[in-house]
């Protein structure tokens, strides 16, 4: 590299002058995990022993434009891995660990081949702060659509505006019914070891959402649940309440990028319940101001038809709703040549023999016309709050 050559030349120049001696040398580097290393500055302290004087020389280099790294340099650097990826590659050799690494590599390869990835998310992943990695996945175009529960949709925003008021309870397994009742009296809604504050999170968001619901009702307009959330986030009306970096909110990033979002069964969520209450109280007169799950399926069918030819993968952290779009298009609409899902990975702790959809092995989906016999298929029987961030980190090159 040019900077490194400069460093070598200057070192030779000064060390060849016999009356000078280098008494201090400092080299500062620029380094990012997925780019090359380059020198930022070189500082010398040279001593002239004949005249008993010390001289300092510093040379600063311009910070490199990492967008202009040549293809050759990128290809050469692809073999260099960052700490998390390196750790996984070395240690994840067997059992669920090996499947995690295989799924990560296949995810990355799928994207490099020009494919797209669809993420489904159940459980309480937003309260587990999956946004810390998922927001970056969206930002770097590693996730191209999301299907999630109403709870995950809203809880990412709850965390955005009320994070400092959350209460963590490490010993939650030891709580008595009386302890739980005390949490209820304090208006703390517990999700495993984390309590969501009602006033600072739920009611604060309800107020902002109600304005949008009523406005749509008055104008005779209808929107999907995620579209209402996008409106609130992009309006900036919640900005004064932010308690985390909004770059760590996956829904904020999705709103900025207009990412396709699908939220079936939204009524089974806190905001869904609140919406129903406001309909009952006649504050909202058109109950259909919020579009329904069937309309989400129609929208999903249109989107899948447009994007699946590029190869659409399915990364599942709970939730089977969107995977059924393929047999619907093929078997119910009788459309020929409907592409199957091009990649499938499922993180689950559900047991297959219990007959649950969540525990169904990927091969079972072949019989339903969702996957092909040659589709890359992975099932990781583990905790998604541990595994998903690791896979995202690997794909991001962290």
Secondary structure, 3 states (H helix, E strand, C coil): CHHHHHHHHHHHHHHCCCCEEEEEEEEEEECCCCCCCEEEEEEEEEEECCCCEEEEEEEECCCCCHHHCCHHHHHHHCCCCCHHHHHHHHHCCCHHHHHHHHHHHHHHHHHHCCCEEEEEECCCCCCCCCHHHHHHHHHCCCCCEEEECHHHHHHHHHHHHHHHHCEECCCHHHCCHHHHHHHHHCCEEEECCEEEEHHHHHHHHHHHHHHHHHHHHHHCCCECHHHHHHHHHHHCCCHHHCCCCHHHCHHHHHHHHCCEEECCCCCCCHHHHHHHHHHHCCCCCCHHHECCHHHHHHHHHHHHHHHHHHCEEEEEECCCHHHHHHHHHHHHCCCCCCCCCCEEEEECCCCHHHCCCCCCCHHHHHCCCCCCCCCEEEEECCCHHHHHHHHHHHHHCC
